[in-house]
Amino acid sequence: MNPIQILIADDDLEIAQLIKIYLTNEGYRVLTASNGREALNLIAKESIQLIILDVMMPEMDGLEVVRAVRAEHGIPILMLSAKAEDMDKIMGLTTGADDYMVKPFNALELIARVKSLLRRSMYLNAQIQPAKDQDEIQIHSVNISKKSHTVTVEGRNVNLTSTEFDILYLLASHSGQVFSAEAIFEAVWKDKFLESTNTVMVHISKLRDKLESELGGVKLIQTVWGVGYKIEH
């Protein structure tokens, strides 16, 4: 599976390295930049899913970087500053940052903010990119029939509940697209997601068990750590 890639742009190398350790331990791939221009070069070359950006940096400050990024990308941006008074500017309507934190910050809160921004971003992407309705989907030896509401592996029927089928069809019909637990819950259950619920995780665990027992342990549903789930065709 491909890990989520996060860019940290901060001229304080000690803080940047500390954040990198926190995020790497959560399974993310982390790139670092020590100034605004270096950050923009990395954004142009790499596939970045989230940016953590310090306000005060040499050559080009964080606010300028945000404006440059927003001119071309919708990547979530978490701003950092040592000064609480900077936050009014950061969260101004014309800036374009998604969230902010004041240094020093709690590691657990930083991770929670990162995961929240990634979930929101993946959910919005899922809403923006509707899949073409497909009566049948073939993924390797797995056949998913929307018309008959059945799933077979090499012709053998896989006994799924209606909810398990809906989750599988959602992921399979959006090949490569990552869905957060929130996005899956709201698409399948048609209800508002509560952070405290583990309903999606439980259903995906059961769905995986049923599929993997027929597929000889092959993992059809992939976890993208800290974000959600996907199926690659």
N, C-alpha and C positions, 0 to 999 in steps of 0.2 A: 504494500500500500504506500502511497505517496504522502509523506507528512506535510502538514500545513507549514508554510514558510512565512516567517515573521521578520520584519526589518526593525532593528533598533538604531535610531539615529540620535547620538548623544556624544558631546565632546568630553564628558566625564567618563573616561575609560573604565574606572573602577565600578561606577554604577551600571554602565552598559554590560560589563562582564557579569555582574551580579544578576541582572535581569536575564541575561543569556542562560545562566545556570538554572534559574528558576524555570524558565520556559523549556529548556532542553530536557529537564527532568520530567516535564509534562508530555514529552513526546513530540514537541515542535522542532522544526529546523529553523535555526536563527542566523540571520546575517546582521552585521553591524557596520555602521558608518559613523565617522567622527565629525562630519560637517554636512551642511545642507546639499552642497553640490555632489558630494560622494553619494548621498542618499538618493538623489534624483537619478544618478547614473545607474545605481543598482536597480531602482524601480523600472528603468527603461530596459534593462537586460534580463531581469529575473521575474519569475512569477511570484508576486508577493500577495499574500492574503490579508495581512494586517501590518500597520506601521505604528511603532511606538516612537514618539518624536519629542525631543526636548525643545523648549521655547528658545533659549539662548544658546546659539551656536555660531562659530566663526564663519565668515564668508557669506552665508545666507542663513538667516534665522529660521526658526521653526514655522513661524506664521507665513513667511514667504514660500517655504516648502509646501505647506498645506495648500496655498492658492495654486501653486504650480501643479500639484498632484490633482487637485479638484478640477483643473481645466481639462484633464484627460481621463481620469480614473475615478471610480467610486469605492476605492479601497478604504476600509474602516481605518480611522486614525485616532489613536489615544495620545493625548498631549501630556507632557510632564513639565513641571516648573517648580523651582525652589521658592517662588514668591506667590503667595495666595492672591495678591492683587492683580497678577497677570491673568487670572482666570476669567475676569470680565471680558478681556480682549479675546481670549481663546474661544470663548463660547458665544462671541458676537455673531450675529446673523450672517455676516459676510465671510467669516473665517472658514467654516466648513469642517471643523473638527467634530468627531462623534462623541468623545468623552475626554475627561481630564483627571489628573491626579497631582496632588501637591507632594513634593519631596520633603522629608523622608516618608515612604509609604510602606504599608504592610504587604509582605509577599503574597499572602493568601488573597488579599483584596485585589492585588494586581492581576493574579491569575484568574480570579472570578470575573474581573472586568474584561479581560482578554477573551475568555470563553463566551461571555455574554455578547460581545461585539461580533465574534465569529459566527455565533448561532444566528444572530439577527441578519448578518450579511448573507449567510447561506439560505436563510428562509426567504429573504427578498429575492435572491437569485432564482430560487425555485418558483416564486410567484411570477417572475418576469419571463421565465423560459418554459412555457407549458409544452408538454410532450404531445406529439401527434397521437391521436387515439388509435390503438392497435388491437385488432381482434386476437391475434396470436403473436407471441414473442418467443423466439428460440435463442437460448443462451447455452452454447455447447450442447450437452445432452438433455437440458431442461427445456420442456415445452410448457408455456403458460397460455392457457386459452381463456380469454375474457368472456367469450360467448357462452362457454359451458361451465365457466368458473372452476376449471380443473387445472392441476399441475401434474405433469408426468416426467419421469426420468428414464430415458431409454424405454419408453412405453409403459413403465410401471407407475401406477397411480400413487401420488403423495397426498395423504389425507390431511388437508389443511382446514382450519376454521375459516369462516368468512372474513374475519378480521386479519388473520395471517395472510390470506390470499390478497386482500386489499393492500397490505403493506408491501408484499412481494411485487405486486403489479406496479405500485407506485415507484418503487426503486428501479425495477427492470425497465419500465417505460421511459425513464430518465437516465440513460446510460452515462455513467461517470459523474453524475451530479450528486453532490453531497446534501443529504437532508438531516437537519437537526431533529432531535426528539420532539421539539416543539412543532416543527413543520410537519412531521409525520402524524403527530397526534391531531393537529387541526385539519389535516387533509383527510384522514381516515375516520376519525371520530366526529368530525364537524363540530367541535366544541373548543372552548378556550383552554389552553394548556396551563397547568399549574406546575411550578418549578419542583414542588415536593413529590410529584408523582413519578413512579418508576414503571408505569403501565407499558410504555413503548419498549423499554429495555426487556421486560418480562416476555412480551409477545415476540420480540426479535430473537431472544434466547431460545424459545420453543420452536420458532420457525427455523432457526439455524440447525437445531438438533434434528428435526425431521428431514431437512434437505441434506445435511452432511451424512446422515446414516445411509442415504441412497446414493450419495456421490463419493462414498469411500473416504470421507473426511475432507474433501475439497471445500474450501470456504467461498461460497458464492457471494454472501453479504459481507462486505468489508467495513471495518471500523476505521474512521478517520479520527484519531484521538483528539478529544477536546472539542469536537465539532458535531459529528454525527455518523451517518451510515451511507454507503453507496454500493451499487452493483456495476461492474465494468463488463461490457459485452466482449 
